[in-house]
């Protein structure tokens, strides 16, 4: 199937994103669920940096630096969008 690739980091990120979206479906405010998703993606970026090269995980798509920038930007943008959902409540 995946020829010995590590599933742990991938399942951690996938589980975090699913938890955030599931909690939104159960009534958690969208900004809070979005933050959970953002932190799951940022955890994926951190795991990509921490894991040694010999532990080829399913998070590995490109070179380490490219993956780090991609996951990091996606996590930060997701967090900013989630945080922007609270702005109307603060000023409105």
Buried (B, 14 or more C-beta within 10 A) or exposed (E): EEEEBBEEBBEBBBEBBBBBBEBBEEEBBBBBBBBBBBBBBBBBBBBBEEBEEEBBBBBBEEEEEEBBEBBBEBBBEBBEBBEEBBEEEEEE
